[in-house]
């Protein structure tokens, strides 16, 4: 049995282990959080390097993408370099394929999901495939990168504006300590700042993006809103149901009652392909996604029924 380990700088309270059967093979899949300790994440990867089939790098992205440019996060690069023998991925390969396909799937199979719809995407440089796919649906999209990453009330309403802003700000942002940009460790468990950007949540019909960023400023009442996100556990679903969310969509499937992060699922696919990450193309991922039959998890929280 192949072993896939996601080493995350997020909270260890979200750790999980599961046995997954994929493409005719069995995999042991683990998520190990280091509670915001980047040094501990590096040590763990070094200790397991060469002993597991693939690593996922959780809680942090290696790249931010704006327009046609990629910007490397300084601290993420340190973590990735710890793996010398075992391939390591941050989920960006699936964010550009699986997440793009999720939006297309919803547009095709969930009638009216994006019709005359307002979408708040918390951070587009983190999920550029999703951002482009949302734009293609014809929905009105607000890109909240400055709000959710820097805390600045500066909404963007086009990918062109985002690309221009990224060229100016991203080279400086990627040099900052990651804890200044994103909730890690215990910060993921703090109460949301409910008032700061409440009007943008109220404006939106659909709220999309990283779950911890969505939660960061979430008001108490979001009756009838729909969420498109990634990693959720049962506690998160309860949190969303309490706030009146009508529909939860996760871009990764339900495994043992939770949706793993894109870094975990990409690591699974890399372990299945058994090829160097640099040699794997978006077309390879799409072909494999078709083969294994990944579809979005769609859960109607008001009705307490789920479709996998």
N, C-alpha and C positions, 0 to 999 in steps of 0.2 A: 504494500500500500504506500502510495506517495504521500508525503507530508508537505502541506502548504501553511506557512505561518505569516500572519499579518502582524507586524510590530508597529504599534500605534503610540503616538505621544499623547493620546487622549486618556480618558479616565479608565482605570483598571476595573471599575464597577461594570463596564460594558463588555468584559471578556466573555468569550464563548468558544466552544469546541463542537464540531459536528463531523459526521461521516457523510460524504457526498459521493454519489455515483454519477459519473459524467463520461460520456463517450465510451462506455463499456469498461471504465476503470473506477476503482474506489480511491478516494482521497480523504485523508485526515486534514481538516481545516481548522486552524486555531487563530484567534484574535487575542493578542497580548498587549495590554495598555501599560504605559510607563508613567502615567499621571503627570505628564508635562516634562518629564526628565529626558532631555535629548541625549545626554551622555549615557544614560541607562539603555536607551534604545540602540545606540551605537554598540555598546558592549554586548547586548543580547544578539544582535545581528552577527557580530564577529564570532560569538560563541557557537552559533548555529550554522555559520557559513560552511557550505560543502556538505552539510548533514541533512538538508531539506531540499525539496524539489524546486521551490520558488518562494520568494518573499513578497509580501505586500508591504508597502510603506504607508501607514495609516496616519490620519490626523494632520497631514501636511502634504502639499503638492510639490513636485520637483520644479514644475514650470507654471508660470502664468502666461496666458495667450491673449494678445490684443492685436486685432488686424491680422497681418501676416507675420507677426514677430513673436518670438518666445523669450521669456525672461526667467532666468534660473534663480530660484530662491537660495540664498547663501546657506542657511542652516539645513535645508533639505538636501543640498549637495553633500554636506558632511555625512548625513545619514546614509545616503545612497552609496557613497564610497566605501562604507564599512563592509559591503558585500563584494568579495573578490572572486568567489567561485560560483555562488548560487545567483541566478538571475533575480533582480529586484525591480518591481514596477510600482508606480504610484496611482494607477487607475486611469491615467490620461488616455491610454489607448482605448479604453471602453467609454470614456466620456465623449470621445470623438465619434464613436460608432454606436454602442448600445444606447447611450442617452439620446443621441440624435434620432435613432430608430424609435425610441420610446415616444417621442413627440409625434413622429410620423404615424406610429401605431394608434395613438390616441385620436389623432385627426381623422384617421380612416375608420376606426372601429367603435369609437365612442361618439355617437352622433351629437353634434353641437358643442363638443367640449371646448373648442376655440372660437366658436361663432360669436362675433361681437363681444369678444372677451378681452378683459384687461388683465395683464400678467405682470406680477412683480417677480423679477429674477434677482435674487439677492446678490449674486456675484457672477458676472459673465466671463471674466478673465480666468475663472476657475472651471467654467463649463462652457467653453466656446462652441462646442458642437450643439449643445442644447440651445444656446443663444441664437445660433444661425437657424436652427430648425424652428424655433418659436417665431422668428421673424417671417419664415416662409409660410406659416399658418395664416397670416393676415391679422393675427391678434395685435392689440396695442400693448407694447412691452416697455416696462420701465426697468432699466438696468441700475441696480442699487449698489454698485461697486464702491463708490465713495462713501456711501452711508454705512454699509455693513462691514467694510474693511477699515475705514479711517474714521467713522463716526461723523462725517461731514454731510449736512443736508443738501446734497447736490445730485439730484436724480438726472439720469441720462435717458434719452428716448430714441437713440439710434445707435447702430453698431459703428457707424462712421464716427460719431462723437466719442464713442468708447475707445476706438482705435487711436484717435488723436490724443485723448486723455492718457491712455496707456503709454504712448510714446514719451509724454512729458513726465509722468509720475512713476511708472513702473521701474525704471532703472534705479530710482532711489528707494522705493518701497521694498524691493527684493533684498536690500542690504539690511533692513531692520530686523531686530529680534522677532521671531515669528509670533511670540506671545502677545506682541503689540497689535497684531493683525487679525488674530483668530483665537477663539476660546479653546484653551487646551487644559488638560488635567482637571483640577477642581473647578475651574471657570465654567466648564460645561454643565455644572450642577447648580450654578447660581440662579437666582430668580431673574426672569427677563426684565429689562428696562422697558416697561410697558408703554410709557407715554412718548418716548423720544420720536419714534417714527410711526406712531399709530395711524396717522392719516393715510399713509401709503398702504398699510395693510387693509384699511377700510376701503380704499380706492380699488383694490384688486379683487378680481373674481378668482384668480388662480395665483398661488404663491409657490414659487419654484426655487430649487437650489439646495445647497448643503443644509442638513437638518439643524446643525448647531447654530448656523447663521440665521435660519428662519426663527429658531427659538429665542435668539439673542434679544430681540425687541418685540416679541409677540404679545399683543394685548390679550386680555381675558376673553373677550367676546369676538369670535370670528365665525358667527353662525352662517352656515351654508357655503363657506369658502372651500376651495379644493387645494390640495397640497401635492406637489410633485417633488420628491426628494430621494434620498439614497438610504443610508443606514438608519434603521429604526428597530427598537426593541419593544417589548410589550409595554413597558413603562411609558415610552414615547407615544404609543398609540392611545393609551389612557389619557395622557396629557392633551393630545389633539382632540380626543372625543369630548373632554371637559370643556373645551373652548368652542365647541359647536362645528368643528370641521366636518363637512359632509362626505368628502371622498379623499382617500389617501392613495396616491400612486407612488410606487417605488420602482426605480429603473432596474433594480436587481430583483430576482425572484425570492419567494419566501422559502427559507431553509430552516427547519427546526424552529419555526415561530418567529423568525427575525429575518430582516433583509441585510445581508452583509454589504460592506462598502465596495465600490468599484475596484479598489486596489486588491481586495481579496479575490473577486471574480476574475480580474485580469491575471492575477497570479495563477489561479486554477487553469485558465486557458493556456498560459505559457507552459505550465507543467505538462499539460496534455499534448501540446505541440512539440515539446522537446527540441526547440530551436532557439538560437540566440535572439534576444529581444530586438536587437538592431535589425535582424533579418525579417521580422514579422511586420507585415503591412496592414493597413486598415482593411483591405480586401480579405486578408487571411482571417482577421477577427470576425468579419461579417460572415464569411463562409462557415466558420466554426460555430458562430452563434446560431446560424440556420440549422446546423447539424445537431446541436444539443437542445435546440428548441426553447431558448430563453425568451420569455415574454414578460411584460411588466406585471407587477403585483398591483391589482386594483381592489381596494377594500372600501366598501360603502359603510362608513362608520355609523351613520344615523340608523341604518338598517341592520348593522352588525352582521353583514354577510360579505364574503370575500370571493374573488375570482382570481385564480392563479393563471 
